[in-house]
Amino acid sequence: MRLDKFLKVSRLIKRRTVANEACSGSHVSVNGKTAKPAYDLKVGDVIELYLGGKTSRFEVLSLSEHASKENASQMYRALTE
């Protein structure tokens, strides 16, 4: 699954265009490396978001094309916030 789509479906970022811009602007890294929006995300990857002056880390637990609001938080585990 594309990184920008995962960020939107999991509701870590509310809109895909914003997720795309965050990735393109080097505000997102995967496994310690800056990642582009089209990065092919896998279960077990660790995502770091640098937004609003703070860093948040998340581990990918599952990949799903669609997720309800209730199930979106089950797609990842917060490591730090």
C-alpha positions as CSV (number, residue, x, y, z in Angstrom):
1,M,0.0,0.0,0.0
2,R,1.2,3.5,-0.8
3,L,2.4,5.5,2.2
4,D,0.2,8.5,1.5
5,K,-2.9,6.3,1.2
6,F,-2.1,4.5,4.5
7,L,-1.7,7.8,6.3
8,K,-5.2,8.8,5.1
9,V,-7.0,5.4,5.6
10,S,-5.5,5.0,9.1
11,R,-6.6,8.6,9.8
12,L,-3.1,9.6,11.0
13,I,-3.5,12.5,8.5
14,K,-7.0,13.5,7.6
15,R,-6.7,14.1,3.8
16,R,-4.6,12.3,1.2
17,T,-3.4,15.5,-0.4
18,V,-2.1,16.7,3.0
19,A,-0.4,13.3,3.4
20,N,1.1,13.6,0.0
21,E,2.4,17.1,0.7
22,A,3.9,15.9,4.1
23,C,5.7,13.1,2.4
24,S,7.0,15.3,-0.4
25,G,8.1,17.9,2.1
26,S,10.3,15.4,4.0
27,H,8.0,15.4,7.1
28,V,7.6,11.6,7.0
29,S,10.2,8.9,7.3
30,V,9.8,5.1,7.3
31,N,12.4,2.9,9.1
32,G,14.6,6.0,9.6
33,K,14.7,7.1,6.0
34,T,12.8,9.9,4.4
35,A,10.0,8.4,2.3
36,K,8.1,9.6,-0.8
37,P,4.3,9.4,-1.1
38,A,4.5,6.3,-3.3
39,Y,6.7,4.3,-0.9
40,D,5.4,0.7,-0.7
41,L,4.5,0.3,3.0
42,K,4.7,-3.2,4.6
43,V,3.5,-4.6,8.0
44,G,6.1,-4.0,10.6
45,D,7.4,-0.7,9.1
46,V,7.9,2.2,11.6
47,I,6.6,5.6,10.4
48,E,7.8,8.9,11.9
49,L,5.7,12.0,11.4
50,Y,7.3,15.4,11.9
51,L,4.3,17.7,12.1
52,G,3.5,20.8,14.2
53,G,7.0,20.8,15.8
54,K,6.6,17.4,17.3
55,T,7.6,13.9,16.3
56,S,5.3,10.9,16.5
57,R,6.3,7.3,15.8
58,F,3.9,4.5,14.7
59,E,4.3,0.8,13.8
60,V,2.2,-0.5,11.0
61,L,0.1,-3.5,12.2
62,S,-2.1,-4.1,9.2
63,L,-2.8,-2.8,5.7
64,S,-6.4,-2.3,4.5
65,E,-7.8,-0.4,1.5
66,H,-10.7,0.9,3.5
67,A,-11.2,1.2,7.3
68,S,-14.1,2.5,9.3
69,K,-13.5,5.2,11.8
70,E,-13.6,2.7,14.6
71,N,-11.2,0.3,13.0
72,A,-8.7,2.8,11.7
73,S,-6.7,2.9,14.9
74,Q,-6.2,-0.9,14.8
75,M,-4.0,-0.4,11.7
76,Y,-1.1,1.0,13.7
77,R,0.4,1.1,17.2
78,A,1.7,4.4,18.6
79,L,5.3,4.1,19.8
80,T,5.7,7.7,20.9
81,E,3.5,10.8,20.7
